[in-house]
C-alpha cells in the first residue's frame, strides 16, 4: 500500500474516484453536496493506493493557523476493516503537525464517531445534520 499526499490533478482524480464510489454511488449523497467549494485546485488530498489503484482518501484543510479539519474520509467497501481509515487520518494529522498545527477538528457522522474516539478524538457537540446524516464535532490535540 502506497500513500501520496498532494494536489496534483492525477491525485485529485484518484481522491474523487474513491469519494464518487463511497459517497455518491454507495451512500447516495448528491454530486453537488459531495463535491463542494473546498475542492479547489490547491486542495491537498491523501490517497492510499493498492498496486496503483486508489482505495482510500481524505481531504486536508487548515481552518486557521493552529487547526486542521480532515474531511471526506472514505475507504472503498472491499478495503474496509483493514486499518486504512486510521492510516489515512494519521497521515492527515502528520501534515498538520508539519505545518505547525496543534489541533484537529472533525465533523464526523454519528456512525463513525466511535472510530474517531478510538484515535483520541473527543466529542464536543450535540448531534446535528450535515448532508442529511446525523453528525457530531470531535476535537483532538495533535
N, C-alpha and C positions, 0 to 999 in steps of 0.2 A: 504494500500500500504506500503510495507516494502522496505527499501533501504539497500543495502550492498555494501561496498567498500572493495575490496581485490583482491589478486592474486591467490586465491585458484583455483584448477582445476575445481571444480564444478561451481564457479562463472564465471570463464573464459569461460566455455562451455555455460553458460547462455548468456553471452555477445555475443559470437559467434552465438548463435541461433538467437538472435534479429538482428544482423548485416546480417546474411545469408538471413533472411526473407526480410529485408528492402533494403539492398544494392545489393545483388546478385540476388535474385528472383524478387523483385519488380522493382528495378532500372536498373537491368541487367548489373551491374558492374562485371567484371571478378573476379573469386576467387583470382587470382594472384595479382590483384590490390587492392582488399579489404583487404585481409589478408597479411600484409606486414611484413617487418623486425622489426617493432616496437611492434609486437605481440609476446613478449617473455614470458618465464615462470614467470618472476618477475613483469610483467606489471600489474598495478592496473586498475581494471575496476569497475565502479559504475554501479550497476544494480538495477532497480526498479522491485519488484515482486508484482504481484497481486494474492494473495492467493497461493503463491508458483510458479506461472508462470512468467517467465521473460518477461517483456513488454517494457522495455526501457533500454538503456545502453549508456555509454560514456567511452572513454579511457583517462586515466590520464598520462601525460608525462611532466617531467621537462626538459626544454631545456637549462637552466642554473640555477644558484643558486637563481635567482630572478624571473624567468619566467616559467609559466606553459603553456602547449599547449593542451587544451582539444580537443579531436578529436573523430571521428567515433560516433558522437551522433546520435542515432536512436531511434525512437518510433514506435512500431507496429501500423499498419494502424487503427485498431479498438480502439486504445488508444490515438489517436491524438486529439488536441484541448481541452485537459484536464489539461494543465499546467505541464505535466510531463517533457517536454523538459527544461522548466525553473527550475523545481525542480532538475533535473539531473545536469544542469550546475552549479547551486548554490552549490551542493554537491562537484563537482569537484573543484570549487573555494575555498571552505572551506578546502579541503585537502591541496591545495596550500598555503593558509594562515597559516595553522598549521605547514607547512614545511618552513615557513619564506619567501615565495614568495610574491612579491608585484605587479606583472604584469601577465596578461593573454593575450595570442595571439591565435587567431582562424583563420584558413584557412577555411572560410565558403563559401558554394555555394551561388551564387548570389541570388537565390530564398529564402535563409534563412537569408540574411544579415539584413533585417528589424527586424526579430525576435531578433537577437543579439543586434542590435542597441537599441531596447526597453529595453534591460537588461544592458545598459550602455556601450556597445562596440562602438568604433568609427572606421570607415573605414580609412585605412592608405595606401591603394594600389589601383592601377588601376586593371581592370579585367584581369585575367589570367585563364588558363585552367589546371585543375587537374582531372585526371581520366575521361577526356573528358567533364567535366562540367565547365561552367564559374564560377569563384570563386573570392573572394576578401579577403584580410587580414584585420582583425579587432583587435584592442587592447583595453584593459581595465585595469585601475589601481585597484588593489584589496584592 
